Structures are given as C-alpha cells and as structure tokens.
Amino acid sequence: MGTHEVTNQVAPLVGHNLYSRDRTLVEAVRREGAGWAEAELARLGGLLGGEEAQRWGFDANENEPVLHTHDAAGNRRDEVVFHPSWHQLMRTSVEARIHSLPWVEARAGAYVARAGLLMLTAENEPGHCCPISMTFSSLATLRTDADLAREWEPRIVAASYDPRFRPASEKSGILVGMGMTEKQGGSDVRANTTRAERMGNSREYLITGHKWFCSAPMCDAFLILAQTSKGLSCFFLPRWKPSGERNGFFIQRLKRKMGNRSNASSEVEFAEAWAQLVGEEGRGVQTIIEMVNHTRLDCVIASAGLMRQAAVQAVHYARHRRAFGKRLIEQPLMQNVLADLIVESETATLLMVRLAKAFDARASDEPERGFARIVAAIAKYWICKRAGMQIGEALECLGGNGYVEESILPRLYREAPLYSIWEGSGNVICLDILRALGKKQGQRRDAENRGAASSAEALIAEMRLGAEADPRIKTFVSEAEAMLVKYGRLGSEVDGALAEREARRLAEKLALALQASLIVRYGSPAVADAFCASRIAGDSGYTFGTLPGGVATGGILEACPSFK
Ligand SMILES: Cc1cc2nc3c(=O)[nH]c(=O)nc-3n(C[C@H](O)[C@H](O)[C@H](O)COP(=O)(O)OP(=O)(O)OC[C@H]3O[C@@H](n4cnc5c(N)ncnc54)[C@H](O)[C@@H]3O)c2cc1C
C-alpha cells in the first residue's frame, strides 16, 4: 500500500562493525597484549553489528522462554523451551569461546581478548550473556577440585553448543549455572537453609531445599551452596544423576523480570538432588568466591558494552535527525549531552579493560593480584551504577523513538540495573571494598594482611600514574589517598560504622581517580579534559549534558572517530 513520504526518520544503524569502529577498545586490546585476538574480535564485531544478529537479539526477547513443568501424562518435565534466536545467540558465543577462552588459551592477554568479545556480545544481546558468564566463571571454582575438573572441564570448555536436555555424558558441550540466593537472603548467604546429607563416606551428598533465583535453569549443572553439619559448603549439582536418571531438580516457576526477556530466571526446589562436594566442607563461600569474582568482572564488561551501544545509538541518531533547522548533533546543548555520554562510555571501557588485564596477570604478579581484588569491586560498583543513568540519558537523545522497543534503547535500559544487583548489590560491593582494604586490621591473619596491603598499594600506584599529567588529577588523587588513610588502610583505626556509612563516597572517589589516571594516559585529550573538568575538578551538574563552558564538546564528537 502506498503511503505518505517519510522524512527526518533515522535509518537503523546496521553494518557497523562493533569492534573495528571502537577505537578505544581496539587500542586497549593491542596495548594490553590481546592483539593476537583481533581477527576474531573483528569477525564477531562485524557479525553482531549486522542485521541478522541484531534480529536474533530482538526475536529472542520478543519470544520469551516457556517453562514446561509437566508432560502430557503428568510426569515432571522441568524444561524451558527457547526461541531459535536464543540458540543462535548461544551458539555464536560458545563458538567464539566467550565461555572458556582464558581456560583453554593460556596466553598473555586471554582475559582481555575475552573481555572484548563479551563486550561486543553484550552490545547486541546481553540476556544470553548470563549462562555464558556463569559457565566461564564456574571453572575458577571447579579447578580447585582436580577430580571434578578432570571429569567435567573438557565438556565445559568445548566450543560446541549442545542445547539438548540429555545427561552431560551424551553431550558435546555443557553449560554451568550457580545457585546461592535463597528466599531469606542473597547478600548474606550464611542464611541459606538448603541442607546437604552426606552419602556414606563419599564426597557425594543429597541436597534438599530451594534457590530463589536460579538463572538459566537449562544449564547442565550448577555450583550451589548448602548447609552441612560443618556449615555452608559448595556443591556441584548436575541436572542428571550419574545413573542416567533426572536429578531431583524441579523448576517451580520463571521470574517475571524487568530486564531482558530472552533468558529464563527461575525458582527451583531440590528434593534429595544428587551432588558432589567442591572444596572443603564448611568453606563454601571461600570455594565459590572465585566464581563470584569472575562474574563480577563480567558485570563490568557487560555494563561497558551497554554504555557503548547506548552512546553509539545516540550519536548516530543525532547525526541524522534534524530539529529547528539543524541536525541535532549541531545543536550546542545536544553536543554537550552527547559528549558527556561519550566521556562516560570511554572511561568505562578503559577501566574495564584495565581490570581484565589484571585478571590476566594476577596468577604470577602480586601487585596485579592485589589490584584485581579491589578494582573488581570498585569497577563493579561504579560502572554498573553509571550504566543505568548514562543509558537513560542516551535514550532521551532519540526522543520518543528512544522509548520504543525497536530502537534497542529500552532493552539496554531495562538490563542495566541487573548488573548492579547481581553478584553483590551496590552496598554489599562497597562493604567489600572496605574488606579488600583490610579495615579490620587487628583481626586479620597475615596472608589477609598482605593481600589488603598489596591491594591498597596497587590501587595507589595506578591512581598516581596519571597524577603528573594534570594538576586536577594530582589534587584529586591526594584526596583519594587521604580517604584511604581515614578509612583505616594506612594504619589508623576508624569507627567501623563511619566507614560503612561513607563507603559509597570512598568507592566513587577511587573509581574516578582510576578512570582519570587511565583517560589521561590512553584517551583522546578532548575526552580527558572533559573528564577532568567535570568529574575531577567537579565543575558539572547532576545530570549528563552539564559539561562546563570551557570544554570543547563539539571537539569531543570530532575527536572520537569511533562515534562517527
Ligand atoms: C535477574 C536476576 C537473576 C539472578 N540470578 C541469580 C542466579 O542465577 N543465582 C543466584 O544465586 N542469584 C541470582 N540472582 C540473585 C542476586 O544475586 C541477588 O538478588 C543479590 O545478590 C541480592 O540479594 P537479595 O536479592 O537477597 O537482596 P538482599 O540481600 O536482601 O539485599 C537487599 C538490599 O540490601 C543491601 N544490603 C545487604 N546487606 C547490607 C549491609 N550489610 N549494609 C547495607 N546494605 C546492605 C543490598 O545491597 C541490597 O540493596 C539473580 C538476581 C536477578 C535480579
């Protein structure tokens, strides 16, 4: 049917290589030792910026997964059925080895390379990144148990996506999820009531209880926490028993979430589910913590991806939409907003890659181990918090079109708060920063003391690297260091409640000091100047688009080839 002529509507951004066009990411990947992965990054960036993969993202979210608790005869089925686009997304990510890269490619830069791959993937469709991330992270814990790792790792790291609901032994590749959160508490997992009964003298147990949030329940196995007589312990719980029967793992219902619709998050009951102990009985939190640390890294990576996509979409729209006789991008106030969004995205990318580099180096480098420990928490807090605000503003750059699903912005916006909640909500993460700094000095053991000292020293060293480049940063870093002294790191004892009450202020200060140090060394001078003027010298307002008068906002848009 013929219709009226359409003018001044912006064509979707299709055929944009998510990797090659992101100069900041490209340079960071090269700088941090992952140049060997560039061909794969460019291939994936091209695929995910193309129309077909974009369609997978929309289709997987418009066609929600369906839980089938029973079959026609009334038998338990406990299966979630996904749209084919979900499987395309999963297959693409598994074949790109985003679920396994550093575990199979033990070479320098593997974490950075994978961070790049995951960031690109989150830009297109973040929902399916959840099982990819949990599978990747599970190996950090599973490897603490040589027997379990020998048995399960080959199928976990396989670059083969096999969605069939069959025993793991019959599959070419498997996925692993996690179950910690219960109805009575997620942050304080010591409140878990799920019980584990030992079978004879073996490392096999029967698990009875529930998990209030269990994402991606079609994973083939889960790392979970349950109580034994010795306390909270970690278990590996597959969906099928070694005998080939289904395990006592029942999906009660799917969560009706605010965020993505593509991934299923569920409530599950365990009825004498067969599981194997991982690590020592009674040390469940210490055993699963490495999985948690890896998923925190992924929250940072995915958030940086969402922010990048949001900023790119906003700039693309403003380049083509006209209002009041000019393109939006030529309007001075819109330039201020867009420039501010870019500043936020660029500094998020830089901090994310720096953290991934620390994960790469931490096995053999003590300062990097300390850096990774504390910056995983600082970056998780700050970048995940900023994502929601930045994306909300980017959405508005498209006016009413930004509020409409086809623009992708609503999907990004709904997803953003998840990364701030999951694996440690904001407050819990800030308290973890205090823990990493070793506030409770008298009560710690020597190893913990050394770890805390090394975290603080590595943090200060990194912040100081940028201090000489700009007097504003120098002053800011001195203030950050004074806060570290105040909160106990450098020897003084402080009131615990005071430190806790102000922990968000500390987290924010440390995050900004780190971002300043990175942007002044590795970013474009225009972006670095805007960051220092607004975030470091404090000459800005409470919303995006409040960069001060002296900042060359138009220059930021011009100086950022990746946003053209
Ligand atoms: C979509 C989605 C998927 C999820 N998937 C999984 C999964 O697969 N597996 C899994 O185990 N969990 C999963 N979770 C659960 C998630 O990890 C928890 O929701 C999160 O850890 C917070 O726990 P909670 O909801 O029990 O909140 P609570 O622990 O009750 O916390 C509520 C609030 O209190 C704050 N708070 C807690 N303690 C303190 C304190 N001491 N001082 C100050 N403030 C404090 C928290 O920061 C938070 O803001 C998922 C959550 C979501 C939303």
The ligand as an SDF file (V2000), in Angstrom:
LIG
                    3D

 53 58  0  0  0  0  0  0  0  0999 V2000
   17.5950  -11.3370   37.0450 C   0  0  0  0  0  0  0  0  0  0  0  0
   18.3300  -11.9030   38.2140 C   0  0  0  0  0  0  0  0  0  0  0  0
   18.9790  -13.1000   38.0790 C   0  0  0  0  0  0  0  0  0  0  0  0
   19.6310  -13.6770   39.1660 C   0  0  0  0  0  0  0  0  0  0  0  0
   20.2310  -14.8940   39.0100 N   0  0  0  0  0  0  0  0  0  0  0  0
   20.8070  -15.4860   40.0710 C   0  0  0  0  0  0  0  0  0  0  0  0
   21.3930  -16.7890   39.9620 C   0  0  0  0  0  0  0  0  0  0  0  0
   21.4110  -17.3800   38.8750 O   0  0  0  0  0  0  0  0  0  0  0  0
   21.9200  -17.3570   41.0470 N   0  0  0  0  0  0  0  0  0  0  0  0
   21.9280  -16.7320   42.2580 C   0  0  0  0  0  0  0  0  0  0  0  0
   22.4220  -17.2960   43.2250 O   0  0  0  0  0  0  0  0  0  0  0  0
   21.3840  -15.4950   42.4130 N   0  0  0  0  0  0  0  0  0  0  0  0
   20.8360  -14.8740   41.3500 C   0  0  0  0  0  0  0  0  0  0  0  0
   20.2740  -13.6260   41.4920 N   0  0  0  0  0  0  0  0  0  0  0  0
   20.1580  -13.0640   42.8150 C   0  0  0  0  0  0  0  0  0  0  0  0
   21.0790  -11.8980   43.1130 C   0  0  0  0  0  0  0  0  0  0  0  0
   22.4110  -12.2980   43.1380 O   0  0  0  0  0  0  0  0  0  0  0  0
   20.5900  -11.3020   44.4420 C   0  0  0  0  0  0  0  0  0  0  0  0
   19.3310  -10.7160   44.2050 O   0  0  0  0  0  0  0  0  0  0  0  0
   21.5540  -10.3170   45.0320 C   0  0  0  0  0  0  0  0  0  0  0  0
   22.7250  -10.9660   45.4490 O   0  0  0  0  0  0  0  0  0  0  0  0
   20.9460   -9.5690   46.2430 C   0  0  0  0  0  0  0  0  0  0  0  0
   20.4020  -10.4660   47.1440 O   0  0  0  0  0  0  0  0  0  0  0  0
   18.9090  -10.2770   47.6660 P   0  0  0  0  0  0  0  0  0  0  0  0
   18.0190  -10.1290   46.4730 O   0  0  0  0  0  0  0  0  0  0  0  0
   18.5780  -11.3770   48.5930 O   0  0  0  0  0  0  0  0  0  0  0  0
   18.9000   -8.9000   48.4260 O   0  0  0  0  0  0  0  0  0  0  0  0
   19.2970   -8.6370   49.9530 P   0  0  0  0  0  0  0  0  0  0  0  0
   20.4840   -9.4510   50.2990 O   0  0  0  0  0  0  0  0  0  0  0  0
   18.0980   -8.7740   50.7860 O   0  0  0  0  0  0  0  0  0  0  0  0
   19.7100   -7.1030   49.8720 O   0  0  0  0  0  0  0  0  0  0  0  0
   18.7480   -6.0590   49.7410 C   0  0  0  0  0  0  0  0  0  0  0  0
   19.4760   -4.7250   49.7280 C   0  0  0  0  0  0  0  0  0  0  0  0
   20.1640   -4.5430   50.9510 O   0  0  0  0  0  0  0  0  0  0  0  0
   21.5130   -4.1950   50.7250 C   0  0  0  0  0  0  0  0  0  0  0  0
   22.3240   -4.7340   51.8210 N   0  0  0  0  0  0  0  0  0  0  0  0
   22.5220   -6.0240   52.1420 C   0  0  0  0  0  0  0  0  0  0  0  0
   23.3500   -6.1090   53.1860 N   0  0  0  0  0  0  0  0  0  0  0  0
   23.6820   -4.8470   53.5470 C   0  0  0  0  0  0  0  0  0  0  0  0
   24.5070   -4.2760   54.5630 C   0  0  0  0  0  0  0  0  0  0  0  0
   25.1940   -5.0280   55.4090 N   0  0  0  0  0  0  0  0  0  0  0  0
   24.6180   -2.9260   54.6310 N   0  0  0  0  0  0  0  0  0  0  0  0
   23.9550   -2.1360   53.7540 C   0  0  0  0  0  0  0  0  0  0  0  0
   23.1590   -2.6140   52.7880 N   0  0  0  0  0  0  0  0  0  0  0  0
   23.0250   -3.9610   52.6740 C   0  0  0  0  0  0  0  0  0  0  0  0
   21.8560   -4.7740   49.3660 C   0  0  0  0  0  0  0  0  0  0  0  0
   22.9340   -4.0610   48.7390 O   0  0  0  0  0  0  0  0  0  0  0  0
   20.5340   -4.5940   48.6320 C   0  0  0  0  0  0  0  0  0  0  0  0
   20.4730   -3.3020   48.0780 O   0  0  0  0  0  0  0  0  0  0  0  0
   19.6430  -13.0150   40.4110 C   0  0  0  0  0  0  0  0  0  0  0  0
   19.0120  -11.7750   40.5380 C   0  0  0  0  0  0  0  0  0  0  0  0
   18.3640  -11.2150   39.4580 C   0  0  0  0  0  0  0  0  0  0  0  0
   17.6800   -9.8840   39.6250 C   0  0  0  0  0  0  0  0  0  0  0  0
  1  2  1  0
  2  3  1  0
  2 52  2  0
  3  4  2  0
  4  5  1  0
  4 50  1  0
  5  6  2  0
  6  7  1  0
  6 13  1  0
  7  8  2  0
  7  9  1  0
  9 10  1  0
 10 11  2  0
 10 12  1  0
 12 13  2  0
 13 14  1  0
 14 15  1  0
 14 50  1  0
 15 16  1  0
 16 17  1  0
 16 18  1  0
 18 19  1  0
 18 20  1  0
 20 21  1  0
 20 22  1  0
 22 23  1  0
 23 24  1  0
 24 25  2  0
 24 26  1  0
 24 27  1  0
 27 28  1  0
 28 29  2  0
 28 30  1  0
 28 31  1  0
 31 32  1  0
 32 33  1  0
 33 34  1  0
 33 48  1  0
 34 35  1  0
 35 36  1  0
 35 46  1  0
 36 37  1  0
 36 45  1  0
 37 38  2  0
 38 39  1  0
 39 40  1  0
 39 45  2  0
 40 41  1  0
 40 42  2  0
 42 43  1  0
 43 44  2  0
 44 45  1  0
 46 47  1  0
 46 48  1  0
 48 49  1  0
 50 51  2  0
 51 52  1  0
 52 53  1  0
M  END
$$$$
